[in-house]
């Protein structure tokens, strides 16, 4: 019997470890499946079995049945169809908020942490000013004065969502800005934009990912809260926060129309948070193994 060389078996083990499928916790896997389901509903609203805006007073406030899987609201609209249709607005707002805060926050953090000096002073003082103002309260006031509107609400939440994440990303940039490989790139005469884009930004991508998921989680709560207060989506729109508000008066008659969208909001926020924590944990493990 021919013995397998030690070097060959070692290389086989290293190759197997490299291509090994990571074990994902059950809760994280379920969270990922839920996010995929919400994304599918947002992209393909035609999955709804009925018209989410169709009114049928004859079947108002019915419980779950074969025809209406999650029952009907006080106007006889199918709740299952409205949950599917509401996925788009409930997902789009937090997604745009997370993208906006992550992109703008990274630009400000890189400018402050890498260039320092007066640039850092101006950005830091602006961040301190915004940090002292409650974002959701300002969004409520602005939306109330201007009559609401998705664009205005999104802009306000992005601006006042920047401070915490600019601080965190700035600290990560300052930690890496003067490492040997960064100083070597500058010594070689590489343009500043190239040093930043190819040597600095890739090292803070995990921080950016963590920021994205954290802001998305907060965004789910903030947009749902504004919709609940009547400052987000227009009346009658299939928005999860608006649905909770519209059906809270009939919660003791039929609990489903108010509880189902509330549960959907909670599951979306928790699922996003679980996935963000999982990605951050995997990054920390990979960094410790280097």
VMD Tcl script that draws the C-alpha trace (Angstrom):
set ca {
  {0.00 0.00 0.00}
  {1.47 3.33 -1.11}
  {1.68 6.02 1.53}
  {0.42 9.48 0.67}
  {3.17 12.09 1.00}
  {2.76 14.43 3.93}
  {2.98 17.55 1.74}
  {0.21 16.26 -0.53}
  {-2.15 15.49 2.37}
  {-1.41 18.89 3.91}
  {-2.17 20.70 0.67}
  {-5.38 18.71 0.28}
  {-6.48 19.67 3.79}
  {-5.69 23.34 3.20}
  {-7.59 23.26 -0.11}
  {-10.57 21.60 1.58}
  {-10.51 24.20 4.35}
  {-10.41 26.97 1.77}
  {-13.51 25.72 -0.02}
  {-15.37 24.61 3.09}
  {-18.89 25.99 3.29}
  {-19.18 28.16 6.43}
  {-21.63 27.06 9.08}
  {-24.37 29.64 9.45}
  {-26.38 29.78 12.69}
  {-29.98 28.73 12.32}
  {-31.37 32.12 13.35}
  {-29.08 33.92 10.90}
  {-30.10 31.56 8.10}
  {-33.78 32.15 8.87}
  {-33.12 35.89 8.94}
  {-31.51 35.66 5.51}
  {-34.46 33.71 4.13}
  {-36.88 36.28 5.52}
  {-34.92 39.14 3.95}
  {-34.92 37.33 0.62}
  {-38.68 36.84 0.88}
  {-39.22 40.54 1.64}
  {-36.94 41.52 -1.24}
  {-38.86 39.21 -3.59}
  {-42.15 40.81 -2.52}
  {-40.67 44.28 -3.05}
  {-39.35 43.44 -6.52}
  {-42.36 41.41 -7.64}
  {-45.50 42.98 -6.11}
  {-47.52 40.86 -8.53}
  {-47.02 37.97 -6.09}
  {-50.00 39.34 -4.17}
  {-52.98 37.04 -4.76}
  {-55.46 39.96 -4.79}
  {-55.56 43.69 -5.39}
  {-54.21 45.23 -2.14}
  {-56.44 48.26 -2.59}
  {-59.66 46.44 -3.45}
  {-62.43 47.26 -0.92}
  {-65.12 44.72 -0.03}
  {-67.18 45.82 2.98}
  {-69.00 42.48 3.03}
  {-65.88 40.70 4.34}
  {-64.45 43.40 6.63}
  {-62.49 42.33 9.70}
  {-62.59 38.64 8.86}
  {-60.06 36.27 10.37}
  {-57.64 34.08 8.41}
  {-59.32 31.75 5.93}
  {-58.59 29.89 2.74}
  {-59.54 32.93 0.69}
  {-57.80 35.50 2.93}
  {-54.71 33.91 4.50}
  {-54.17 36.73 7.00}
  {-57.74 37.96 7.19}
  {-59.08 41.35 6.11}
  {-58.99 44.88 7.50}
  {-61.91 47.17 8.36}
  {-62.46 47.96 4.66}
  {-62.40 44.32 3.61}
  {-58.96 44.54 1.96}
  {-56.89 41.36 1.87}
  {-54.14 41.64 4.49}
  {-51.84 39.09 2.90}
  {-51.84 41.06 -0.36}
  {-51.28 44.33 1.49}
  {-48.33 42.89 3.42}
  {-46.73 41.84 0.12}
  {-47.44 45.22 -1.50}
  {-46.13 47.07 1.58}
  {-42.77 45.31 1.42}
  {-41.58 47.75 -1.26}
  {-42.04 50.95 0.76}
  {-40.94 49.28 3.99}
  {-37.70 48.10 2.35}
  {-36.92 50.98 -0.01}
  {-36.72 53.74 2.60}
  {-34.29 51.99 4.98}
  {-32.23 50.73 2.01}
  {-31.76 54.23 0.55}
  {-31.07 55.59 4.04}
  {-28.38 52.98 4.68}
  {-26.74 53.59 1.30}
  {-26.82 57.36 1.75}
  {-25.38 57.33 5.28}
  {-22.70 54.75 4.39}
  {-21.51 56.57 1.24}
  {-21.59 60.13 2.60}
  {-20.32 59.03 6.01}
  {-17.36 57.25 4.41}
  {-16.47 60.30 2.32}
  {-16.57 62.59 5.36}
  {-14.69 60.11 7.55}
  {-11.91 59.63 4.98}
  {-11.58 63.37 4.49}
  {-11.41 64.00 8.25}
  {-9.26 61.02 9.25}
  {-6.81 60.97 6.36}
  {-6.23 64.66 5.64}
  {-6.67 65.90 9.22}
  {-5.94 69.53 10.05}
  {-8.60 72.12 9.28}
  {-10.64 69.61 7.28}
  {-10.88 67.34 10.31}
  {-11.78 70.26 12.57}
  {-14.63 71.50 10.36}
  {-16.11 68.04 9.82}
  {-15.78 67.09 13.49}
  {-17.51 70.28 14.68}
  {-20.32 69.75 12.17}
  {-20.71 66.16 13.35}
  {-20.83 67.31 16.98}
  {-23.57 69.79 16.11}
  {-25.69 67.20 14.31}
  {-25.07 64.64 17.06}
  {-26.76 66.88 19.63}
  {-30.05 66.95 17.68}
  {-32.50 63.98 17.77}
  {-32.94 62.83 14.16}
  {-36.44 61.36 14.44}
  {-37.81 64.45 16.20}
  {-36.40 66.74 13.50}
  {-37.84 64.47 10.80}
  {-41.27 64.66 12.45}
  {-41.12 68.47 12.66}
  {-39.86 68.92 9.09}
  {-42.35 66.43 7.67}
  {-45.18 68.12 9.59}
  {-44.22 71.63 8.42}
  {-43.61 70.70 4.79}
  {-46.53 68.29 4.53}
  {-44.38 65.18 4.52}
  {-42.92 63.58 1.43}
  {-40.60 60.65 1.04}
  {-37.68 62.65 -0.37}
  {-37.65 65.27 2.40}
  {-37.95 62.64 5.12}
  {-35.13 60.60 3.59}
  {-32.84 63.63 3.30}
  {-33.41 64.64 6.93}
  {-32.77 61.13 8.24}
  {-29.58 60.83 6.16}
  {-28.18 64.14 7.41}
  {-28.92 63.44 11.06}
  {-27.91 59.79 10.76}
  {-24.34 60.69 9.81}
  {-22.70 61.75 13.13}
  {-22.28 58.41 14.92}
  {-21.08 56.60 11.82}
  {-18.72 59.37 10.71}
  {-17.10 59.14 14.15}
  {-16.70 55.38 13.98}
  {-15.38 55.36 10.41}
  {-13.07 58.30 11.13}
  {-11.49 56.35 13.99}
  {-10.95 53.37 11.65}
  {-9.38 55.64 9.01}
  {-7.03 57.32 11.51}
  {-5.96 53.89 12.76}
  {-4.85 52.87 9.26}
  {-3.76 56.18 7.74}
  {-0.19 55.99 9.03}
  {0.51 52.27 8.79}
  {3.75 51.28 6.99}
  {2.07 50.18 3.77}
  {0.22 53.51 3.56}
  {3.40 55.51 4.10}
  {5.16 53.34 1.54}
  {2.47 54.11 -1.04}
  {2.87 57.84 -0.38}
  {6.66 57.56 -0.57}
  {6.39 55.91 -3.98}
  {4.63 59.03 -5.22}
  {1.21 57.52 -5.87}
  {-1.60 60.06 -6.33}
  {-3.65 60.75 -3.22}
  {-6.86 59.48 -4.80}
  {-5.18 56.19 -5.66}
  {-3.73 55.77 -2.17}
  {-7.17 56.37 -0.65}
  {-9.17 54.21 -3.05}
  {-6.81 51.25 -3.43}
  {-5.03 51.12 -0.08}
  {-7.20 52.81 2.54}
  {-10.87 52.29 1.66}
  {-10.62 48.49 1.14}
  {-9.37 48.12 4.72}
  {-12.46 49.79 6.18}
  {-15.02 47.87 4.09}
  {-16.02 45.69 7.10}
  {-16.71 48.88 9.07}
  {-18.77 50.17 6.16}
  {-20.77 46.92 6.02}
  {-21.46 47.09 9.75}
  {-22.55 50.72 9.35}
  {-24.86 49.78 6.47}
  {-26.72 47.07 8.38}
  {-26.96 49.12 11.57}
  {-28.39 52.13 9.73}
  {-30.79 49.87 7.83}
  {-32.10 48.49 11.12}
  {-32.63 51.97 12.53}
  {-34.21 53.02 9.24}
  {-36.86 50.30 9.45}
  {-37.94 51.62 12.84}
  {-37.74 55.30 11.86}
  {-39.69 55.04 8.61}
  {-42.30 52.82 10.24}
  {-42.67 55.29 13.10}
  {-43.17 58.21 10.70}
  {-45.73 56.23 8.72}
  {-47.52 55.30 11.94}
  {-47.75 59.00 12.80}
  {-49.18 59.76 9.36}
  {-46.05 61.57 8.09}
  {-44.78 58.96 5.68}
  {-46.90 57.18 3.12}
  {-50.25 58.72 2.09}
  {-53.50 57.47 3.68}
  {-54.60 54.07 2.41}
  {-51.15 53.16 1.09}
  {-50.04 49.57 1.79}
  {-47.23 50.60 4.11}
  {-46.57 48.43 7.17}
  {-46.34 51.36 9.61}
  {-49.43 53.00 8.15}
  {-51.30 49.68 8.34}
  {-50.60 49.39 12.06}
  {-51.91 52.93 12.57}
  {-55.02 52.45 10.42}
  {-56.04 49.23 12.18}
  {-55.17 49.94 15.81}
  {-58.73 51.05 16.57}
  {-60.11 47.63 15.65}
  {-57.45 45.55 17.40}
  {-59.98 44.18 19.94}
  {-62.39 43.24 17.15}
  {-59.83 41.56 14.90}
  {-56.21 41.49 16.01}
  {-54.73 40.38 12.69}
  {-54.80 43.65 10.65}
  {-52.76 45.50 13.30}
  {-50.50 42.73 14.61}
  {-49.39 41.19 11.31}
  {-47.70 44.35 9.91}
  {-46.22 45.09 13.35}
  {-44.68 41.61 13.45}
  {-43.37 42.10 9.90}
  {-41.62 45.32 10.98}
  {-40.02 43.62 13.98}
  {-38.89 40.62 11.92}
  {-37.35 42.86 9.26}
  {-35.40 44.89 11.83}
  {-34.25 41.82 13.78}
  {-33.28 39.91 10.62}
  {-31.13 42.76 9.35}
  {-29.45 43.12 12.74}
  {-28.70 39.38 12.94}
  {-27.10 39.34 9.50}
  {-25.03 42.43 10.28}
  {-23.78 40.92 13.54}
  {-22.93 37.66 11.76}
  {-20.87 39.41 9.07}
  {-19.06 41.51 11.68}
  {-18.30 38.41 13.76}
  {-16.92 36.55 10.72}
  {-14.70 39.51 9.92}
  {-13.34 39.65 13.49}
  {-12.60 35.91 13.41}
  {-10.79 36.19 10.06}
  {-8.71 39.10 11.36}
  {-7.67 37.19 14.49}
  {-6.57 34.21 12.36}
  {-4.24 36.30 10.21}
}
mol new
graphics top color blue
foreach p $ca { graphics top sphere $p radius 0.5 }
foreach p [lrange $ca 0 end-1] q [lrange $ca 1 end] { graphics top cylinder $p $q radius 0.2 }
display resetview
